[in-house]
């Protein structure tokens, strides 16, 4: 073979290697913001793999063509075809085309050459895939744990990174929650003194919000502003409110609603002005509860109609709407659910969905399993209690039900159980379901206050630590058929082949909080904090869950059996269905899965990569928390059996298991103490004892709770049998 022929073959071979320079032409269909963003992301990914981007007049080896939108594909859908040296990406709309481009970007990041990109098509399973984000100014709760994010969230670089994460994970909406957001965004025309900022300060706030909404639009992410009601700024109250008795200067939640004409007018005009001054803002939301004490459900709906809905009508454009389903059927801020309130609310939402200035469907939102969606995928309750079928039967046409999947259970430790999210989506795929809001009310994923000082890590912001959490929820909400390989590949891309089993390890170990929350009933935010094995105690403070509380607490999921019920049934010889998850069966499940997770991460060498060390450490922490819970459950069963029967052997077994639980807790401390700070939690800032300032100094770490774990052993040792008379 001649040298010339060998050279030609070598050049041809090189052109087929992903690491060698190839010339790529990106053909675009239009100049939309979403197209520009997609092309920019494609360009960065191609450059990182040493491809060369050429212009239309240049010679190319490969073409990536962004085809004109084909509406028949459906909203947010895309197809990707490859033939010879050309990839064609077609979207059902601009968002679908963007997702198709990001699909190619993901392949490139996983070092798949353009010649090996496979044809595919995807379409959205859920129409709404939203993030619930509480802004750190004028927060729902007042706490240092939220205030410390203030500067981070005023930085547009933070929002750029957060929105990049959202679009890559196929989230399509960002909802911004705030008690009273208007005065951070506008100077109300007829109430100028309501805004506390001078012109320069207000201009800075306006630049922040306009930049945020603009960046979201570039990424095809809808934005919703969701204020709480009824609140006004302290400056408004002092300058304009003629009824000082209703001035809520401290923004307390559970107060009577100020339904005066001037507050209605002020709120209505603020809504209109915000919509007119921020054209990139997609829509508004309304909530019925806080600051609306003393009002009936009908009065609350009427107030919303006269303010937010009317303010939307008076704006110069159509907008979208989120209608949070009310929590209370009484005149109290906190109440219970009722069929009558559901009927009233459905009538209001249907009316709103038919309004010409509202772009439907209306998202009618409910909290899934109250504040702790990370429990069982089975719907047991919503905020306030039982959910009846009024919103679903008959199937609505002008609105869709959305579920808020609140996470008040893990902020520090990384989490990822794809099978749980798939089960959640499968259980909520009825025709009336529109999608999900995902987020917390007591945690803001901005400033990283967890990580101890040390070597470099590959994240800057708190949400980047939880990349797996967002990737699993977002990608599966878009397409529940997304393979686990997608998540596994991300581990390998970040950390190399040794991380190949990290997804499986997380799936096994971080099921621990789901199992705890399924076996331990709860209500609102602070009634359970799974990551810390904490819950409300008798004084309504958040404390370590004692073995006595573990015994008496009912289960959330009816498939689980509580410790007290289990002992009662077994000591009386009553049958237990083999399908039920008893405390001892749960302990076995926890031990089996957590030991396997530890075996999976044992071979991983993290000495050269601090970021990988954190990933592996979190698996170990979850696994040891699971082993701790398993031993505590066994100890609880033995202790309750002793209390019931007087069998001294059971008392000895209880102490043995609780001592084993302490050893696993100590292992959690050993793992986490060097890498995690003592952490501020909103849960701790609202304790019953101490002043707010004193409570704000309280911190969480597993090491701080160790004395409480020891108390279980002492209590079991000192327990004496008292036969019932």
C-alpha positions as a printed Julia matrix, in Angstrom:
725×3 Matrix{Float64}:
   0.0     0.0    0.0
   1.39    3.41  -0.97
   2.28    6.09   1.57
  -0.27    8.43  -0.05
  -3.06    5.89   0.36
  -2.05    5.21   3.96
  -2.11    8.94   4.66
  -5.59    9.29   3.21
  -6.87    6.36   5.29
  -5.29    7.86   8.4
  -6.94   11.22   7.78
 -10.3     9.54   7.2
  -9.89    7.57  10.41
  -8.97   10.7   12.35
 -12.06   12.49  11.1
 -14.17    9.77  12.7
 -12.62   10.13  16.13
 -14.45   12.35  18.61
 -11.21   13.78  19.92
  -9.94   14.91  16.52
 -10.84   18.22  14.91
 -13.82   18.0   12.57
 -15.55   20.9   10.91
 -19.21   21.23  11.86
 -21.82   23.51  10.36
 -24.81   24.38  12.53
 -27.75   25.34  10.33
 -30.39   27.38  12.14
 -34.0    27.96  11.25
 -34.62   31.32  12.91
 -33.18   33.94  15.27
 -35.36   33.36  18.31
 -33.92   33.66  21.8
 -34.35   29.93  22.31
 -32.52   29.16  19.04
 -29.63   31.37  20.03
 -29.38   29.68  23.41
 -29.53   26.21  21.83
 -26.82   27.06  19.31
 -24.63   28.49  22.04
 -24.94   25.29  24.07
 -24.22   23.15  21.01
 -21.21   25.26  20.16
 -19.74   24.97  23.65
 -20.24   21.19  23.69
 -18.71   20.76  20.21
 -15.74   22.92  21.07
 -15.14   20.95  24.26
 -14.84   17.81  22.13
 -12.43   19.54  19.71
 -14.86   20.03  16.85
 -14.45   23.2   14.8
 -17.53   25.29  14.03
 -17.61   26.69  10.49
 -19.86   29.25   8.87
 -22.24   28.7    5.94
 -19.49   29.53   3.44
 -16.98   27.18   5.05
 -16.31   23.55   4.21
 -17.87   21.16   6.72
 -17.45   17.49   7.54
 -20.71   17.32   9.46
 -23.97   19.29   9.62
 -26.25   19.77  12.62
 -29.47   21.23  11.27
 -32.09   22.89  13.43
 -35.2    22.38  11.33
 -38.21   24.7   11.3
 -40.79   23.93  13.97
 -43.32   21.23  13.09
 -46.32   21.92  15.28
 -47.86   18.49  14.63
 -45.14   16.94  16.77
 -46.78   18.52  19.79
 -45.65   21.07  22.34
 -42.19   20.44  23.8
 -41.65   17.32  21.71
 -38.67   16.73  19.44
 -37.3    14.25  16.95
 -33.67   13.67  16.12
 -32.59   11.9   12.94
 -29.1    11.14  11.63
 -28.13   10.16   8.12
 -24.53    9.96   6.98
 -22.9    13.23   8.01
 -26.04   15.13   9.06
 -28.13   15.34  12.22
 -31.55   16.98  11.92
 -33.28   18.24  15.07
 -36.97   19.08  14.77
 -39.13   20.49  17.54
 -42.86   20.73  18.0
 -42.15   24.24  19.25
 -39.16   26.34  20.29
 -38.93   24.54  23.62
 -38.99   21.12  21.97
 -36.24   22.15  19.57
 -34.16   23.36  22.5
 -34.61   20.04  24.28
 -33.54   18.2   21.13
 -30.36   20.27  20.97
 -29.64   19.64  24.65
 -30.05   15.92  24.0
 -27.19   16.12  21.49
 -25.19   18.22  23.95
 -25.57   15.47  26.55
 -24.24   12.89  24.09
 -21.25   15.07  23.32
 -20.53   15.55  27.02
 -20.58   11.77  27.37
 -17.97   11.65  24.56
 -20.28   10.13  21.96
 -19.08   11.3   18.5
 -21.56   12.91  16.15
 -21.28    9.88  13.86
 -22.67    7.69  16.65
 -25.53    9.89  17.86
 -28.67    7.76  17.71
 -32.02    8.79  16.3
 -34.65    9.42  18.95
 -37.86   11.22  19.73
 -39.3    12.42  23.02
 -42.42   14.15  24.14
 -43.45   15.52  27.55
 -45.38   13.37  29.98
 -46.24   16.28  32.29
 -47.11   19.68  30.82
 -45.88   21.57  33.9
 -42.5    20.77  35.45
 -41.91   23.62  37.84
 -39.54   24.61  40.61
 -40.97   26.19  43.75
 -38.44   28.81  44.91
 -38.9    30.96  48.01
 -37.06   34.25  47.6
 -34.91   35.2   50.61
 -36.3    38.72  51.02
 -39.58   39.13  52.86
 -39.64   35.37  53.35
 -42.62   33.32  54.43
 -40.72   32.48  57.61
 -38.28   34.84  59.27
 -35.01   33.06  59.94
 -31.27   33.46  59.55
 -31.34   30.14  57.68
 -33.21   31.95  54.89
 -31.72   35.43  55.25
 -28.19   34.15  54.6
 -29.1    33.52  50.94
 -29.89   37.2   50.34
 -26.69   38.23  48.57
 -26.44   35.02  46.54
 -29.96   35.43  45.17
 -29.28   39.05  44.19
 -26.47   37.9   41.9
 -27.53   37.29  38.29
 -24.69   34.76  37.93
 -26.52   32.6   40.45
 -29.73   32.74  38.46
 -27.91   32.03  35.21
 -26.48   28.85  36.73
 -29.81   27.84  38.29
 -31.74   28.37  35.06
 -29.1    26.44  33.11
 -29.64   23.54  35.48
 -33.39   23.78  35.04
 -33.46   23.69  31.26
 -30.91   20.87  31.05
 -33.16   18.85  33.32
 -36.3    19.81  31.33
 -37.93   21.93  34.02
 -40.12   24.43  32.18
 -41.34   26.79  34.9
 -39.9    28.74  37.83
 -42.3    29.98  40.51
 -41.0    32.72  42.8
 -42.7    32.9   46.21
 -42.63   35.96  48.43
 -44.9    37.5   51.04
 -45.14   40.83  49.24
 -42.94   41.04  46.12
 -44.36   44.15  44.45
 -42.29   46.82  46.15
 -39.07   45.07  45.14
 -40.17   45.4   41.51
 -42.11   48.62  41.05
 -42.88   51.99  42.57
 -46.69   51.84  42.58
 -47.95   54.8   40.57
 -50.65   55.82  43.03
 -48.84   54.64  46.16
 -45.21   55.69  45.65
 -44.36   55.7   49.35
 -45.12   51.97  49.55
 -41.69   51.2   48.09
 -38.87   51.52  50.65
 -36.09   52.08  48.1
 -34.68   55.21  46.5
 -34.53   55.38  42.7
 -31.06   53.87  42.42
 -31.84   51.0   44.78
 -35.1    50.26  43.0
 -33.33   50.32  39.64
 -30.95   47.63  40.91
 -33.85   45.43  41.99
 -35.58   45.97  38.66
 -32.43   45.04  36.76
 -32.24   41.81  38.76
 -35.82   40.78  38.02
 -35.73   41.81  34.38
 -32.48   39.89  33.87
 -33.93   36.85  35.6
 -37.09   36.83  33.49
 -35.09   37.47  30.31
 -32.7    34.58  31.02
 -35.65   32.32  31.79
 -37.29   33.23  28.48
 -34.06   32.44  26.61
 -34.19   28.97  28.12
 -37.92   28.63  27.41
 -38.74   28.61  31.11
 -42.02   30.18  32.21
 -41.92   32.4   35.28
 -44.64   32.87  37.88
 -44.77   35.42  40.67
 -46.66   33.99  43.64
 -47.32   36.42  46.51
 -48.94   35.44  49.79
 -52.08   37.22  50.85
 -53.04   39.5   52.44
 -49.82   41.42  53.02
 -48.7    44.95  52.22
 -45.35   46.61  52.72
 -44.77   48.24  56.13
 -44.21   51.51  54.27
 -47.65   51.22  52.65
 -49.24   50.55  56.01
 -47.65   53.59  57.6
 -48.36   55.95  54.7
 -51.78   54.92  53.43
 -53.66   52.52  55.68
 -56.31   54.33  57.71
 -56.83   51.35  60.01
 -53.68   50.95  62.17
 -55.26   48.03  64.0
 -54.81   45.9   60.89
 -51.27   47.03  60.13
 -49.23   43.83  60.0
 -45.79   45.46  60.12
 -43.99   42.26  61.15
 -45.69   40.17  58.47
 -47.09   37.6   60.83
 -48.94   34.82  59.04
 -51.94   33.95  61.11
 -53.66   37.31  61.37
 -57.01   38.63  60.24
 -57.22   39.76  56.66
 -57.26   43.46  55.83
 -60.07   43.67  53.28
 -60.29   47.46  53.24
 -60.95   49.18  49.93
 -57.55   50.83  49.84
 -55.68   47.52  50.3
 -57.76   45.96  47.52
 -57.03   48.86  45.2
 -53.32   48.85  46.06
 -52.99   45.1   45.44
 -54.94   45.24  42.18
 -52.89   48.13  40.82
 -49.61   46.45  41.83
 -50.53   43.3   39.89
 -51.36   45.29  36.77
 -48.25   47.45  36.98
 -45.92   44.46  37.51
 -47.36   42.67  34.49
 -47.04   45.76  32.31
 -43.5    46.63  33.42
 -42.2    43.04  33.17
 -43.32   41.67  29.79
 -41.15   38.56  30.16
 -42.97   37.49  33.34
 -45.28   34.64  32.33
 -47.91   34.69  35.02
 -49.15   35.1   38.55
 -50.18   32.78  41.33
 -52.53   33.18  44.24
 -52.65   31.54  47.64
 -55.52   31.52  50.09
 -54.64   31.22  53.73
 -51.89   33.32  55.28
 -52.93   36.81  56.3
 -56.57   35.93  55.62
 -57.83   35.0   59.07
 -61.43   35.79  59.92
 -62.52   35.32  56.32
 -64.77   32.57  55.0
 -63.63   30.53  51.99
 -66.02   32.5   49.79
 -64.71   35.82  51.08
 -61.15   34.73  50.32
 -62.08   33.78  46.76
 -63.93   37.06  46.3
 -60.91   39.02  47.54
 -58.66   37.25  45.03
 -61.09   37.94  42.23
 -61.2    41.64  43.11
 -57.42   41.98  43.37
 -55.15   39.55  41.55
 -57.62   38.39  38.9
 -58.89   41.89  38.26
 -55.32   43.18  38.17
 -54.52   40.59  35.5
 -57.57   41.68  33.51
 -56.45   45.29  33.51
 -52.94   44.45  32.25
 -52.17   44.93  28.58
 -51.54   41.27  27.83
 -52.67   37.71  28.56
 -51.01   35.8   31.4
 -51.02   32.38  33.0
 -52.35   31.56  36.46
 -51.54   29.24  39.36
 -54.45   28.88  41.81
 -53.24   27.27  45.04
 -56.09   25.21  46.47
 -57.1    26.69  49.87
 -55.97   24.91  53.02
 -58.81   25.9   55.3
 -62.56   25.41  55.13
 -63.02   27.56  58.24
 -62.42   31.22  59.04
 -59.13   30.31  60.68
 -55.85   30.5   58.8
 -55.34   26.83  59.58
 -58.27   24.49  59.17
 -59.4    21.25  57.64
 -60.5    20.28  54.15
 -64.16   19.89  53.23
 -66.3    18.95  50.25
 -68.09   22.31  50.34
 -64.79   24.2   50.07
 -63.74   21.97  47.19
 -67.0    22.73  45.35
 -66.58   26.46  45.91
 -62.95   26.4   44.78
 -63.65   24.33  41.69
 -66.3    26.83  40.63
 -63.8    29.69  41.02
 -61.01   27.92  39.12
 -63.32   26.94  36.28
 -64.49   30.53  35.97
 -60.88   31.74  35.86
 -60.01   29.18  33.2
 -62.69   30.6   30.93
 -61.52   34.21  31.21
 -60.16   35.58  27.92
 -57.17   37.33  29.51
 -55.91   34.13  31.19
 -53.92   31.71  29.09
 -55.09   28.25  30.09
 -55.07   25.82  31.53
 -55.12   27.2   35.06
 -52.81   25.18  37.31
 -54.84   24.2   40.4
 -52.21   23.21  42.93
 -52.29   20.9   45.93
 -49.57   19.76  48.35
 -48.87   16.06  47.9
 -48.86   14.36  51.28
 -48.85   17.76  52.93
 -45.25   18.99  53.31
 -43.47   15.66  52.8
 -43.89   14.29  49.31
 -40.7    12.28  49.81
 -42.48    9.56  51.74
 -44.78    7.18  49.92
 -45.81    7.66  46.27
 -49.37    6.92  47.39
 -51.5    10.01  48.01
 -52.62    9.88  51.64
 -53.43   13.51  52.43
 -53.08   17.1   51.3
 -52.58   20.23  53.39
 -55.44   20.19  55.87
 -56.28   16.52  55.61
 -58.34   14.39  53.26
 -58.72   15.12  49.56
 -62.14   14.37  48.14
 -62.85   13.82  44.45
 -64.52   17.15  43.69
 -61.62   18.49  41.61
 -61.44   15.35  39.44
 -65.02   14.24  38.98
 -66.09   15.15  36.4
 -62.76   15.61  34.61
 -62.04   19.34  34.33
 -61.5    21.0   30.96
 -60.29   24.49  31.9
 -57.76   23.59  34.58
 -55.27   20.89  35.5
 -54.36   19.62  38.94
 -50.71   20.04  39.86
 -48.93   18.54  42.83
 -46.47   20.42  44.96
 -43.83   17.88  45.93
 -42.44   19.62  49.0
 -39.04   18.61  50.3
 -38.63   19.44  53.97
 -36.72   16.23  54.64
 -33.17   16.5   53.29
 -31.14   19.6   52.58
 -27.59   18.47  53.26
 -27.23   14.87  52.12
 -27.49   14.17  48.41
 -30.48   12.1   47.33
 -31.56   10.09  44.33
 -34.07    7.24  43.94
 -35.3     7.11  40.32
 -37.7     4.24  41.02
 -39.51    6.35  43.63
 -39.98    9.27  41.24
 -41.25    6.92  38.51
 -43.72    5.4   40.94
 -44.84    8.89  42.0
 -45.47    9.9   38.39
 -47.2     6.6   37.55
 -49.59    7.09  40.46
 -50.45   10.58  39.2
 -50.87   10.26  35.45
 -54.62   10.76  35.28
 -56.09   12.99  32.6
 -56.72   15.75  35.12
 -53.07   15.98  36.23
 -50.95   18.72  34.67
 -47.65   18.28  36.47
 -45.61   19.13  39.54
 -44.03   21.93  41.55
 -40.83   20.76  43.24
 -39.22   22.62  46.12
 -39.03   23.58  49.78
 -40.49   26.24  52.01
 -37.91   26.03  54.77
 -34.81   25.81  52.59
 -33.4    27.89  49.73
 -30.91   26.11  47.42
 -28.55   29.05  47.01
 -25.64   29.63  49.4
 -23.67   26.51  50.31
 -23.5    26.73  54.1
 -22.92   22.99  54.46
 -19.42   22.35  53.13
 -16.46   22.76  55.47
 -13.43   24.68  54.18
 -10.88   22.52  52.43
  -9.75   21.63  48.97
 -11.57   22.51  45.74
 -14.99   21.1   44.88
 -16.86   21.16  41.6
 -19.79   23.24  42.85
 -20.32   26.8   43.98
 -24.0    26.9   44.84
 -26.08   24.66  47.08
 -28.34   23.37  44.29
 -25.28   22.08  42.42
 -24.56   19.73  45.31
 -27.99   18.17  44.72
 -27.57   17.75  40.96
 -28.89   14.18  41.09
 -32.09   15.23  42.87
 -32.92   17.8   40.18
 -31.81   15.61  37.28
 -33.95   12.66  38.35
 -37.1    14.68  39.05
 -36.8    16.92  35.98
 -35.91   14.31  33.39
 -38.48   11.8   34.62
 -41.26   14.38  34.79
 -40.52   15.09  31.13
 -40.12   11.42  30.18
 -40.64    8.73  32.85
 -39.13    6.25  30.39
 -35.75    7.93  30.69
 -33.28    5.17  31.46
 -31.22    5.03  34.64
 -28.25    4.92  32.28
 -28.69    8.69  31.83
 -28.1     9.28  35.54
 -25.38    6.66  35.78
 -23.53    8.23  32.84
 -23.53   11.56  34.63
 -21.7    10.03  37.57
 -19.11    8.56  35.2
 -18.76   11.84  33.29
 -18.1    13.7   36.52
 -15.89   11.22  38.34
 -14.72    8.53  35.95
 -15.38    4.78  35.65
 -14.98    4.12  39.39
 -18.29    5.97  39.96
 -20.24    3.55  37.77
 -22.15    2.06  40.73
 -22.88    5.27  42.59
 -26.42    5.57  41.19
 -27.31    2.1   42.45
 -25.74    2.92  45.82
 -27.82    6.11  46.1
 -30.97    4.27  45.07
 -30.45    1.81  47.9
 -29.16    4.1   50.64
 -31.23    7.23  50.09
 -34.45    5.23  50.2
 -33.94    5.55  53.97
 -35.82    8.88  54.37
 -38.66    7.63  52.17
 -39.11    4.6   54.4
 -38.95    6.61  57.6
 -41.56    9.07  56.32
 -43.83    6.23  55.17
 -43.68    4.62  58.62
 -43.94    7.86  60.63
 -47.04   10.01  60.15
 -46.68   13.8   59.89
 -48.5    16.98  58.95
 -46.77   20.31  58.31
 -43.15   21.26  57.64
 -41.53   20.77  61.03
 -43.46   17.67  62.04
 -40.74   15.56  60.42
 -37.15   16.11  59.27
 -36.05   12.73  57.93
 -32.42   13.59  57.26
 -31.92   14.4   60.93
 -34.2    11.63  62.2
 -36.08   14.48  63.91
 -39.75   15.32  64.45
 -42.04   17.35  66.68
 -41.85   16.26  70.3
 -44.54   16.7   72.94
 -43.66   20.41  73.3
 -43.84   20.89  69.51
 -40.1    21.41  69.24
 -38.11   19.63  66.56
 -36.03   16.99  68.28
 -34.48   13.57  67.7
 -37.19   10.92  67.35
 -37.0     8.96  70.6
 -37.61    5.23  70.65
 -40.8     5.88  72.66
 -42.08    8.19  69.94
 -41.12    5.63  67.31
 -43.3     3.14  69.19
 -46.41    5.28  69.47
 -46.36    7.21  66.19
 -48.93    6.02  63.62
 -47.78    5.27  60.09
 -48.51    7.43  57.07
 -48.78    4.62  54.55
 -51.42    2.04  55.44
 -49.18   -0.67  54.01
 -46.88   -0.11  57.0
 -47.61   -1.33  60.53
 -46.66    0.83  63.51
 -44.59   -0.6   66.35
 -47.41   -0.37  68.87
 -49.9    -2.04  66.52
 -47.41   -4.74  65.6
 -46.73   -5.65  69.23
 -50.42   -5.57  70.08
 -51.22   -7.94  67.21
 -48.36  -10.33  67.81
 -48.86  -10.59  71.56
 -52.56  -11.34  71.12
 -51.97  -13.81  68.31
 -53.85  -11.73  65.76
 -53.0   -12.31  62.1
 -51.02   -9.75  60.07
 -51.32   -9.7   56.31
 -48.12  -10.94  54.64
 -48.27   -7.91  52.32
 -47.91   -5.5   55.25
 -44.53   -3.97  56.02
 -44.06   -4.64  59.71
 -41.37   -2.87  61.75
 -39.16   -5.96  61.67
 -39.68   -6.43  57.95
 -38.81   -2.77  57.43
 -35.67   -3.23  59.53
 -34.6    -6.14  57.31
 -35.23   -4.12  54.15
 -33.2    -1.22  55.49
 -30.33   -3.42  56.58
 -30.18   -5.38  53.31
 -30.21   -2.3   51.09
 -27.89   -0.18  53.19
 -25.27   -2.9   53.56
 -25.33   -3.44  49.81
 -24.89    0.3   49.24
 -21.85    0.32  51.49
 -20.34   -2.6   49.58
 -20.89   -0.78  46.28
 -18.95    2.32  47.37
 -16.26    0.53  49.35
 -13.87    0.11  46.36
 -14.11    3.77  45.29
 -10.92    5.7   45.95
 -11.81    9.31  46.74
  -8.42   10.52  47.93
  -7.68   12.47  44.75
 -11.12   14.05  44.28
 -12.79   15.96  47.11
 -16.09   16.24  45.22
 -16.23   12.48  44.75
 -15.42   12.1   48.44
 -18.6    14.02  49.3
 -20.68   11.9   46.93
 -19.42    8.67  48.5
 -19.64   10.07  52.04
 -23.32   10.9   51.58
 -24.07    7.33  50.5
 -22.27    6.11  53.62
 -24.17    8.6   55.79
 -27.58    7.55  54.42
 -26.63    3.88  54.75
 -25.6     4.24  58.36
 -28.71    6.25  59.13
 -30.69    3.38  57.62
 -28.82    0.83  59.72
 -29.42    3.04  62.78
 -33.15    3.13  62.02
 -33.22   -0.65  61.51
 -31.7    -1.27  64.93
 -33.96    1.32  66.56
 -37.03   -0.37  65.1
 -35.87   -3.72  66.47
 -35.17   -2.09  69.81
 -38.59   -0.44  69.78
 -40.38   -3.73  69.12
 -38.44   -5.47  71.88
 -39.03   -2.62  74.35
 -42.77   -2.45  73.66
 -42.98   -6.23  73.94
 -41.34   -6.03  77.35
 -43.72   -3.26  78.4
 -46.63   -5.44  77.29
 -45.56   -8.9   78.52
 -42.89   -8.34  81.15
 -40.51  -10.7   79.36
 -37.1    -9.59  80.72
 -35.3   -11.1   77.74
 -37.04   -8.6   75.51
 -35.75   -5.75  77.66
 -32.2    -7.06  77.25
 -32.74   -7.34  73.49
 -34.02   -3.79  73.37
 -30.93   -2.4   75.08
 -28.71   -4.47  72.78
 -30.4    -3.11  69.63
 -30.4     0.48  70.87
 -26.69    0.26  71.63
 -26.16   -0.99  68.09
 -28.23    1.97  66.85
 -25.87    4.29  68.74
 -22.84    2.71  67.07
 -24.31    3.43  63.63
 -25.14    6.98  64.72
 -21.53    7.41  65.8
 -20.47    6.22  62.35
 -22.66    8.93  60.8
 -20.87   11.46  63.01
 -17.47   10.09  61.99
 -18.4    10.45  58.32
 -20.02   13.88  58.46
 -18.16   15.8   61.16
 -15.03   16.51  59.03
 -16.97   17.56  55.94
 -20.13   19.32  57.15
 -20.57   22.45  59.23
 -23.12   22.8   61.98
 -26.07   23.95  59.91
 -28.76   26.61  60.48
 -32.26   25.24  59.99
 -35.57   27.08  59.9
 -36.92   24.09  61.84
 -34.77   25.09  64.81
 -35.46   28.83  64.62
 -39.15   28.27  65.44
 -38.67   26.32  68.65
 -41.09   26.97  71.5
 -38.34   27.89  73.95
 -36.1    30.94  73.67
 -36.43   34.19  71.8
 -36.34   34.26  68.0
 -32.81   35.69  68.19
 -31.69   32.89  70.5
 -33.33   30.2   68.38
 -31.62   31.56  65.28
 -28.31   30.55  66.86
 -29.33   26.89  67.05
 -27.6    24.56  64.63
 -28.08   21.04  63.32
 -25.48   18.32  63.08
 -25.81   14.63  63.86
 -23.09   15.07  66.49
 -25.25   17.57  68.39
 -28.05   14.99  68.69
 -25.87   12.2   70.1
 -26.95   12.75  73.74
 -30.57   12.22  72.65
 -29.61    8.89  71.07
 -27.89    7.85  74.3
 -31.03    8.75  76.25
 -32.9     5.95  74.45
 -30.5     3.41  75.91
 -30.75    4.87  79.4
 -34.52    4.95  79.23
 -34.71    1.31  78.07
 -32.34    0.2   80.82
 -34.44    1.96  83.46
 -37.83    0.84  82.17
 -39.75   -1.35  84.61
 -42.63   -3.6   83.71
 -45.98   -2.35  85.0
 -48.7    -4.94  84.41
 -52.09   -3.57  83.54
 -54.75   -4.05  86.16
